[in-house]
Amino acid sequence: MGKWFPTVYDFFMKPLEKHRFKDIRSNLIAKAKGRVLEIGSGSGINLPHYQHCVEQVTAIDPNEQMLQRSAKFVRQGKVQVQLIKAEAEKLPFADNTFDTVVATLVFCTVADPQKAILEIKRVSKPGARILLFEHVKVHHPFWAKIQDILTPAWKKVCDGCHLNRNTLDYIKQADLSVLEFKNYYKGIFITVDCSYQPEVNKK
C-alpha cells in the first residue's frame, strides 16, 4: 500500500460511510461474539461498532500507517482491541482461535483471496461466524464489462483494489455455510454471514 493512500482514504470514503455504510457495518458487526479477528481493519472504522458480547478484537492490517490511524478508535471502543501488522494470507495465529472473523471492504485488495479464506478457516473455531461486507462484480453484463475495463487503472490508483472481484464465488468454493446474504446498490455491495462447520463439510 502506498504511503499516500492511508492519508486520503478516509477523506474520500467519509460521505459513503456517514450516509450509507454506517448502518450496514453496524448491523453486520452486531453478530460478532467471543474472540474476534478483523481482517484488514484499515483505519479502524469498524471498532466502535463492537458490542460487549465480544471478548476481544484482534485487528490486523498489513499497513503500519493504517494501524496508527486506527489507534483513536481503539481508545473510543467498548471492547479490548489488539492491533497487529499482518497479512490475510499468512495469519500469525494458532488453529481454532477465533469465534468470529470480520472483513469489510477488504477482499477487493487481497492478493490471494483463496489463500486468505483458507487461513481464515484455519484460525476459526468450528461453528465460527465469518462476516463479510464487500464490493463485487455485478451480474448485469454491461456494467460487469465496465468493471473489467476499469479495473487495471483502478488498481493503480486505489492501491490494488479490484472492481470486478467475485468474492462470493471464493466463499462458495471454500465450502462455508452461507446463513444470510444481502446485496446493496444494485448488487455492487454485498454482506455475507457465513458459518464454518468443518464436521458438516467433511460429510
N, C-alpha and C positions, 0 to 999 in steps of 0.2 A: 504494500500500500504506500502510495506516495506521501511525502511529508505534508503536502498542501491539502490533501483530501480530508483528513480529520477536521481541519480548520473550517472548511466550507460546508461540510456535510450537514451539520445541524442547522446552519443558516438556511440552506435550500430546502431541507425537509420540514422545517418548522410549520409552514402553513398546512401541509398534509397531516402532520402529527396533531396539531391543535384541533383541526376541524374534522378530520376523517379517521385517522388511525388510532386515536386515543381509546375510544370505546372498543375497538377490535382487540387491541392489546389487552385492555383491562379484562374483558370477558374471557379471553383465552387463558391468560395467566392466572385467573381466579381458580382454575382447575389444578394448579400446581400444588403438590403436597410433599412433605418429608424433605429429604435431601434433594436439592435441585441443581442440575447442571445447565447453565445457559451457554449455548454455543454462539460465538461471535457477538458478544454483548455490546460491542461498539462503545458509544458514549454513555451507556448506562440508562437509556430511556425506559427500559422495562422495570428497572429496580424498584421504583416507588409503587408498582402495582402488586408486588408480592405481599400476601397476607400472612397472618400469624400461624396458619396451619402449615407454613413452610418452616422447617427447622433451620436450614442454612442454604444460601445460594452460592454456588461456586461458578463464577462468571469468567469465561475465557475469551480472549481475543488475541490475534497474532500481532496486533499493532500496539506498541507501547504508548503512543500518543492518545489513542482511543481509551486505553485503560486509565490514563491520567485524567482524561476529561470525565470519566465516569465516577471519579472519587467523590464529587459533590453529591451524587445520588446515593452513594453508599452511606453518607452521613445522614441523609434525609429519610432513608428507608426504614421500614418497620421490622426487618429481619436482618440477621447477621449475613454479611456478604464477604466472600473471599475473591479477590481478583488475581488471575493467573494469566501470564502470557503463554499461549499455546495455540496449536493449530487443530482444526477439527479432524484432520486425517491422522493425527498422532496424539491422542489424548493421554496425558500423564497420570492416569488413574487406574486403579485395580478393577478387575472384573466385578460385576454385580454391586456397584457402589451407589447408584442413584435411583431414587423413586420417581423422579420426573426429569425430563430433558426438554428444554425450551430453545427454539431457534426462530428468530423473526427477521425477515429480510436478509438472510444470510446465505442460503444455498445458491443464490444467483452468482456469488463471488467465490465459492469454494472451488478450489482447483480440481479436486477429485470427489464429487458428491457421493459416488458409490462407496468409496473407501470411508468417507466421513460417516455414512449411515451404518456401515459395519462396525465402526468404532463406537458409535452411539449405542448400538445393540450390545456390544461387549461390556460397556460400563453400566448398562441398565440392569436393574434387578428384574427378575421375572414378574410380570404384571405392571411394570413401569409405564407411565404415561409419557408420550412423546408429542409435544405441542408445537405446531409449526404455523407461521404466518409468512407467506412468500408471494412474490410476484412471479408469474409463469407465462409460458407461451399460450396464447389464446387459441380457441378452437376455430374461430372464423378464418377461413382460408386467406382472405385478402389481408387482414391485419396480422395474421401469423407470418405472411410473406414479408410484410413491412418490418416486423420484428427481426426476421432473419437478415434483411438488408441492413438494418441499422446497427445490429449487434457488434460487428467488428469495430466500427468507430466508437460506439457507446462504451465498449470495454476499455478503450484507450482513455477516454475522457473520465469515466466513472470507476476507474481502478479495478478493472476486471469483471465488472457486472455484466452478466448475460441476460439480455432482454427475453431471449427465446428458450430458456431452460425448462425442460419438462420434469420439474421436481416431483410431481405426483407419480410419474412413472417410476422414478427411483424408489419411492416409498413402497409402491406395489411390488416391485421386483425384490425388495428386501423382506417380503412376507410379514410386514407389520399389519396388525389388525386395525383397519380404519373404523373408528367408532362414530365420528362425525366429520362431515366435510361441508364447507360453505364456500361460495365464491362471491366476490365483490367486484363492482365496477366492470360488469360485462365479462367476468372471468379473468381479468388481468391479475387480480389478487385472490388468494385462497387462504383459508385456515383449515388445518387438518389436526384432528385429535386422534392419535393412534395409541394402541396398546401393544406392548412387547410381551408375547406369550410363547416362549420357546417350546414349552411342552406341547402346545397345540400345533405349532408349525412343523414339529417333527413327525406328526402322525400322517 
